[in-house]
Amino acid sequence: MKEDPRKKYIGLLPQDQLLKLYAKHVNAPKVRTFKGFGFGVMPGERSGIKFKTLAGVKSSDPPLEIYNCRSSGGVFNLGHSNPQIVQVLKDALDAGLDIGDHMLLSEWRALLGKKLADLMPPGITKTTFGVSGGEAIDTAIKFSRAYTKRKGCVSAIGGYHGHTLGALATGDSGFKESFLWDIPDFHQVPFGDIDSMRKAVTEDVACVILETIPATGGVLIAPEGYFAEVREICDDKGVMLIMDEVQAGLGRTGEFWAIYGGMYSNEKVIPDFIVCGKGMSSGIYPLSTCSYKPFIERAVFKDDAFIHISTTGGSDLGCAVANAMLDIQSDPKFLDHVKKMGALFGKGLKEIANENSELIKEVRGRGLMWGIEFRDEDDCLKSMLYCIQEGVLLNYCGNKKDTLIIMPPLIVKKNEIEEVLIRIRNGIQKLRK
Ligand SMILES: Cc1ncc(COP(=O)(O)O)c(C=O)c1O
């Protein structure tokens, strides 16, 4: 009989020994922080919307079972270890696919590029592949500069596009200062404030980059018409509009693209670039995409077809996995499921907010992407920890620490939503004790 592979890959050492190794050889402050939260545990077995830890908070305690309502920002849109996706990867490996050679052409990049073009808002037909979201964001910024021959970039205060140097330059100072990274041509404006955007977008600006729903910034919802006006401002000034759909795209809002009907059903804005990461991998094989209009390709690659490359970006294996993910997540029935589950979840969270209105200021979101804004940062942190104790993983927003972000996998079922809501309610009620 075949040996259970979990024995070979999960729980090889006791959790406390692994924490010591992690602290010694990976990152000690991270271990200290999680222990400080009372959550010094490591994920072990995982499947569907849940994972188990290797042990409890004390190594002698039994493993915890956690509902993953973080989904790693949308990585686990299809849950952990989705059997359909795992099978695709196994089949692709059996077929002899590998990473491929980035200098050569690739059957799988061609097929995935075509599938993405079919799913994109009209006119966005080209894709350059990467490994991480930050890499794909950097690509969009680079290409905007090559096309416009300008250096400026306007982004949102509180926005987050990654930690590679280009993406980092668009973000808040908290992440940049230690690395002495302050680029004069990069400016930030308040999200949703069209007048500030109009002032900032001058003829020196190459690109405006925005998340459709800033996640790290607090699950912010722009006023209706905001993105259409940003589009007009960019058009007037010849500026590229880059939409970061790393978290809000791929069906998270119940529409395939947040910028194209997902935010407001009557608002379908067509940017020049759409960037995806996280969920492109299905949590199984890393891939990111920077998709754009063909005139941009002509400007970037006209003198040198190899001017931008990524050795492991757009691997054949990653493309095969993403191809299967796109088939699942773009199915109208799947999107309908997200809409239904999102409505149920949003209703439940708003009820919890009403019951705790002295603690909670607002609940806002779209589809299965929700934020709970507390009146007090401390209450937000405590409620995150209480929810984790109740077995629901969610987190506060890195750039708006009074807000919890909640993103269950898109495959979440009705009974699971009901269970998660009970636990979140219990967690928040602990604040009163
Ligand atoms: C909206 C958004 N864009 C880009 C990124 C960067 O992705 P990565 O961490 O894969 O570089 C993130 C990561 O959290 C993100 O949330």
The ligand as a Tripos MOL2 file, in Angstrom:
@<TRIPOS>MOLECULE
LIG
   16    16     1     0     0
SMALL
NO_CHARGES

@<TRIPOS>ATOM
      1 C1         -3.2350   44.5040   -4.0130 C.3       1 LIG1
      2 C2         -1.8770   43.8680   -4.0390 C.ar      1 LIG1
      3 N1         -1.0670   44.1010   -5.0770 N.ar      1 LIG1
      4 C3          0.1520   43.5300   -5.1640 C.ar      1 LIG1
      5 C4          0.6170   42.7140   -4.1640 C.ar      1 LIG1
      6 C5          1.9930   42.1180   -4.2510 C.3       1 LIG1
      7 O1          1.9430   40.7590   -4.4680 O.3       1 LIG1
      8 P1          3.1900   39.8260   -4.0960 P.3       1 LIG1
      9 O2          3.2550   39.7300   -2.6100 O.co2     1 LIG1
     10 O3          2.8770   38.5290   -4.7770 O.co2     1 LIG1
     11 O4          4.3980   40.4830   -4.6700 O.co2     1 LIG1
     12 C6         -0.1930   42.4500   -3.0650 C.ar      1 LIG1
     13 C7          0.2820   41.5700   -1.9800 C.2       1 LIG1
     14 O5         -0.2680   41.4810   -0.9140 O.2       1 LIG1
     15 C8         -1.4770   43.0500   -2.9940 C.ar      1 LIG1
     16 O6         -2.2840   42.8550   -1.9540 O.3       1 LIG1
@<TRIPOS>BOND
     1     1     2 1
     2     2     3 ar
     3     2    15 ar
     4     3     4 ar
     5     4     5 ar
     6     5     6 1
     7     5    12 ar
     8     6     7 1
     9     7     8 1
    10     8     9 2
    11     8    10 1
    12     8    11 1
    13    12    13 1
    14    12    15 ar
    15    13    14 2
    16    15    16 1
@<TRIPOS>SUBSTRUCTURE
     1 LIG1         1 GROUP 0 **** ****
